[in-house]
């Protein structure tokens, strides 16, 4: 079996130490689970955005033990050819959790 600072063992598989750091960082990510579902999305009037910007719709955020509405806004694209994928609330066995919006090509 290999040993040394550049390898580690995870479930019988030898991985480079750099992979272990990535796995550990991911597993330590903080996810907040909420036991009550978010309210219905508010219908917002969208505003035309300037060139190079996209409309980011409003969403419910969990803050200080309650849902708070964050209104929609225009956001600058990080590069040409990208578009905004809105965030969303998902349900799992632990409750509701937020998947953040992101830019996509």
N, C-alpha and C positions, 0 to 999 in steps of 0.2 A: 504494500500500500504506500502511496506517495505521502510525503509530509513536508512541512516547511511553510514559510510565510506566504507563498503564492497560491496555496491550495487550501480548500476546506472541504468537509464532508457534509452532505445534506441528503438524508435518506439513501445512503449507499452510493451516491453519485459524487464524483470528485468535480468540484467547480473552482474556477479561479476566485481568489479572494475578492476581486472587484465585483463579481456577481453577488457575493454574499452581502456586500454593502448595499447594493441596489435592492435586494430582497428584503433586507432589514429595514431600509428606509421606507419602502412601500408598506410593509406590515405595520409600521409605526404611524402611518397617516391617521390624522384625527378625523373621524366621521361622527357627526352628531345625529343621533336617532331621535325622532320625535314620535310620541305615541298617538297624537291626533293628526288626522289628515289636514293638508293645507286647504284654506278656503278656495272657492272657485276663482279662476283667473278674472281679473277686472278687464272689462272691455275698454281699451284705450284708443283715443284718436291718434293715429300715427302722424308723424310730422316728416315732411320731405327732408332728407339729409343732404348735406353738401357733397360735392364730388369727393370720392375716396372714403366716404363714411357709410356705415350701415345702421339701420334701425335695430336697436337691441330692445326687445319687448320687456315690459315690466314683469316682476315676479314677486312671489312671497318669499321672504327671508325669515328665519327663526332667530329672534334676538330677545334676550332677557326673558325667556320663558313664554314668548308669544310670537305670533306671526305678524310681520310688518311688511307693508306693501312698498316695494322699491319701484318707482315709476320708470317707464321706458325712456330711452335717450339715444342720441346718435353717438356712434363710437367710430373712431378712425380705424380703418383697415390696416393691419400690420404690413401688408404688401398687396400688390395688384393681384386680382384673380382669386381672392379669398372671400368667403361669406360667413356670416354669423350663424352658428347652430345654437339655438336657445337652450338654456338650462332647463331642468325639469325635476320634479319630485318623483321618487320611486318608492314603492312599498316593498318591504322584505319582512322576514320573521321578526326582526328587531324593531321594526317601526318604519317610519318614513325618513328618507334621507335625500339630500340635495345633490344632484349631479350638475356641476357648473357648466355654463355655456362656454363655447370655444370657437375659435376661428378654424375654418376648413377650406381646403382648395377645391 
